[in-house]
Amino acid sequence: QVQLVESGGGLVQAGGSLRLSCAASGRTLSTYAMGWFRQAPGKEREFAAAISRSGSRTYVADSMKDRLIISRDNVQNTVYLQMNSLKVEDTAVYYCAGREIDIGYNYYYTRRTDYNYWGQGTQVTVSS
């Protein structure tokens, strides 16, 4: 099974940018649809962005559509989340998630329950 490790979180001022990375080991990432979720203190984990196995199809939550870009490098076995124009309310732990799918499918998934594998998360804190 795949292991996922997030990195790239930290403290940033409002209006700044961060790029999160999710490195996979144990299996090749090209057989997984991937997603990013976030969880703020006291709130449920929510969907942020998703990308299909090949990377040709992506989807970003409407509330973040103009600020987030999800991408992947299957050679490097890594998925990225570029976050721009960060707001204080973006403060959360960000998790990457993976779902192994058959090679003939190239979908993305937006529900927590769609994913089988999760990383430990990386903290993003946006200060005013």
ChimeraX attribute file (.defattr): number of C-alpha atoms within 10 A of each C-alpha:
attribute: neighborCount
match mode: 1-to-1
recipient: residues
	/A:1	10
	/A:2	18
	/A:3	17
	/A:4	24
	/A:5	18
	/A:6	23
	/A:7	18
	/A:8	14
	/A:9	18
	/A:10	13
	/A:11	13
	/A:12	18
	/A:13	14
	/A:14	17
	/A:15	14
	/A:16	14
	/A:17	17
	/A:18	18
	/A:19	15
	/A:20	23
	/A:21	23
	/A:22	25
	/A:23	20
	/A:24	20
	/A:25	13
	/A:26	9
	/A:27	13
	/A:28	15
	/A:29	27
	/A:30	20
	/A:31	20
	/A:32	26
	/A:33	26
	/A:34	33
	/A:35	33
	/A:36	27
	/A:37	22
	/A:38	22
	/A:39	19
	/A:40	17
	/A:41	9
	/A:42	6
	/A:43	9
	/A:44	9
	/A:45	16
	/A:46	17
	/A:47	19
	/A:48	25
	/A:49	26
	/A:50	30
	/A:51	28
	/A:52	24
	/A:53	27
	/A:54	21
	/A:55	20
	/A:56	12
	/A:57	15
	/A:58	19
	/A:59	18
	/A:60	20
	/A:61	15
	/A:62	10
	/A:63	9
	/A:64	15
	/A:65	12
	/A:66	12
	/A:67	14
	/A:68	21
	/A:69	20
	/A:70	24
	/A:71	22
	/A:72	22
	/A:73	14
	/A:74	17
	/A:75	9
	/A:76	11
	/A:77	16
	/A:78	21
	/A:79	26
	/A:80	23
	/A:81	23
	/A:82	14
	/A:83	19
	/A:84	17
	/A:85	14
	/A:86	23
	/A:87	17
	/A:88	15
	/A:89	12
	/A:90	19
	/A:91	20
	/A:92	21
	/A:93	18
	/A:94	26
	/A:95	27
	/A:96	29
	/A:97	26
	/A:98	26
	/A:99	22
	/A:100	19
	/A:101	15
	/A:102	11
	/A:103	11
	/A:104	8
	/A:105	12
	/A:106	17
	/A:107	18
	/A:108	23
	/A:109	20
	/A:110	20
	/A:111	12
	/A:112	15
	/A:113	8
	/A:114	15
	/A:115	18
	/A:116	12
	/A:117	16
	/A:118	21
	/A:119	20
	/A:120	15
	/A:121	22
	/A:122	21
	/A:123	20
	/A:124	22
	/A:125	21
	/A:126	20
	/A:127	16
	/A:128	11
